[in-house]
Amino acid sequence: MAKQFISDIMSTQFPLITPDTEITEAIAQLEKFALFGAPVQDRNGKLVGFISEQQLLAPLLQSSYFCDGATQVGQLMRKETLSVSKTTTVVDLATQMQQDKPKIYPVVDNEKVIAVVTRSQVLSALKENYLSCSTH
């Protein structure tokens, strides 16, 4: 199996969500990019957290029922985040994904988010490698 890196499979198109993004806008961004979660960045692109659909569900339910004011992502985001480098191998991330729950990992270079990689992208890369093995 040829060594494949995250840079080979990552998506450079992803939501731009900051701590002051309102939850309705965050949901719209997740829908636009068909993601279950996204990195939260400061104004300089530095990773400061992660927001998922799960974290958005309860506050949106509460706000929609009581017509409360808008909630911002910074109030809900998880500040402890897992991330990978573009030089991480697909095999290394797949191994990590067996122990960790995230379905989406921010790809960080010099503390800035440059892309995201999803579990589906990792599975697809592994599948392609498997299929190439079975043809030899």
N, C-alpha and C positions, 0 to 999 in steps of 0.2 A: 504494500500500500504506500503510495507516494504521500509524503508529508504535506498536509494541507493546513493552511493557517486561517485564522478568523478573518484576516484581510481578504481572503478569497471568497468568503460567503456573506460578509456583513452587509447591512443595509445602511447606506449613508443618508437616506431619506427617512426622517423620523420626526415625531412631534417636538416642537420647541415649547416646553412647559417650564415656567419659572414658579418660584414660591408664591408670587402674587397673582398667578393665573386663577381665575374663578373656576369652580368645579364644572360648571356647564361647558366652558370653553375647553377644559381638559378632556371631558368626555367627547366633545366634538372632534378634537384632535386624535384621540384614540380610535374613534370610528373612521376618520379619514384615512388613517394609516393601517387600519385593521389590526390593531394591537390590543393586548390585554393590560398593558401597563407601559410606562415610559420613564426615562430618566428625568429628573428635575434639575435644572441648571440655573446658576446665577447669571447675571447680565454678561459675564465674561465667558460663559460656556463651561464653567467649572461644575463638575458633578456635586450636587449638594443633597440629593435624595432620590427617592423613587416613589412613584404613585401608581397604584393598580386599580382596576375596576372594583375589586373587593373593597378597597379603602374608600372609594367614591360612593358606593352603594348606600350605606346607612345614612350619611349626611344628605345625599340627594333625596332619599325617601323622606327623611325628617323635614327637609326644606320644602319639598313639594307638597307634603301633607299640611304643614303649618304655614306655608307661604313665608318662611323665614327669609332673612336677607342672605345674600350670597356668601358662600364659604370659599376661602382661598386654599389652594393646594398646600401651601406652607403649613397650614394647620393640621393637615392629614398625612402628609408624606412620611415615609419611613426614611430616617436619616442615615441609618446603617445600611449601606448598599454593597452588593457584590458587583464587581466589574471585571472586565478582561482587557487585555492588550491586543492590538491587531496582530502581534507576533505569537500569541497563544495558539497552540495547535488545536485542531478540531477534536482530536482524540483526548487531549487534556481537558478541554471544556466538557466533552461528553462524559468523561469520568467524574468531573466535578458536579455535573448536573444529576448524576445518580444519587448524590448525597444532599444537594441543595434544592430547594423548591422553585426558585425563579424560572419562569418560562422565557424571560427576556433579560439579557445582560447588556448594560451599557459598555461600549468599547471606548476606552479612555486612552488618550495620548497626552502627556504633559498636563495631567489633571483635567483636561478638557474632553467633553464628550464629542467623539467624531463619528459615531455610528451606533447601531444596536445589532445584536445577533439574537435570534430566537431559537428555541428548542426545535422548532420545525425546520429551520435552516440547517441545524446540526444533524438532525435525523436524515434530511435529504442528502447531505454530503456523505454521511455514513452509508446510506443506501446505495449511492452511486459507486462508492468504493467497493462495497460488497458485490454489486453487480459486475464490476470490472474484474473482481477476483474470480467469479464463477465462469467467466468466459475464457479463462486461461487454462 
